[in-house]
């Protein structure tokens, strides 16, 4: 499907940049309008692929290009004030060419955390196309303010978009590696998953598997129930038929056996299981997911309808949902087969429960702090009044 892709804040911009690198490498053509929005000049300058004219600096009059730190309320304010400038960048794209908007942001910081929900609300208001969010949760050890920002932003963002796709940094950091060192690798993981998922709706039709190819309306229908989504992914290298014989003989194979129907079916079903049971972008229990979409991508001769159908049935059992779509994404040049599973409308998510708790506690604390200061004020006034009273 065709996406207007907008990165908000540093993480958002870097992920959009990575998406463009992925497209260059794979020849995929999903992104129609790569835009990066930030309140920090240096972050915009650090991007490599987002065109200069699509880098929008907001909040100049208030923060002078220095960013908003981790103040997401200020992030929301400067976004609101400069919506016209963001809109001007979007106006350069013929919106009838896009199927949906995707607003990407790290939810723990300031600019993206505050600004992404503001932009999503604006887009929902102006356009008929669906607006999806891709929200990145901070790692737990980033500190309280990041968790609190994420908790607040998450609640608003999920309300403003048609669906919030979530990636949890905490589940993806590697041992012994700082988060910053790992971002590049993590961003690669992100764009691989979402690249295959959104690329699926762009497959060339007209070949022999055309009727089982996933199209953009299936992706949109899977997401349009709202709520939050998570994505699973698994892949396996395969030999392409043009060098099947030679390479598989070198590997001790029987030449061409890679495309044996039983192997191909089994490979797809096992990739579906691995994708669903492995590490999801947002770890959760997929039982109860409202809608699910399975995409099998790879060279057409390795995409097997029976395998996809079996995978689909298995996913129906795993999720308990009858709304499980499945199809393929033929990639004639690829040397691997991938299974991507999108679980939409998931409910049993420990990390989200944790964030909700943090948000509620913070709210309670705010009430406590307010009540406390009110009490202090009252008693001061009262004591003062008693002291003062005799004077009158
Ligand atoms: P902003 O510029 O004020 O919106 O804040 P950042 O985007 O720098 O940071 C927000 C959060 O995003 C951080 O707490 C990190 O968890 C996360 N983050 C920052 N950079 C990256 C990145 O390149 N990739 C990923 N996956 N997460 C990032």
Boltz pocket constraint, residues with backbone or C-beta under 6 A from the ligand:
constraints:
  - pocket:
      binder: B
      contacts: [[A, 8], [A, 9], [A, 10], [A, 11], [A, 12], [A, 14], [A, 15], [A, 43], [A, 68], [A, 69], [A, 70], [A, 105], [A, 106], [A, 107], [A, 108], [A, 109], [A, 110], [A, 111], [A, 112], [A, 113], [A, 136], [A, 137], [A, 138], [A, 139], [A, 142], [A, 146], [A, 169], [A, 183], [A, 184], [A, 186], [A, 187]]
      max_distance: 6.0
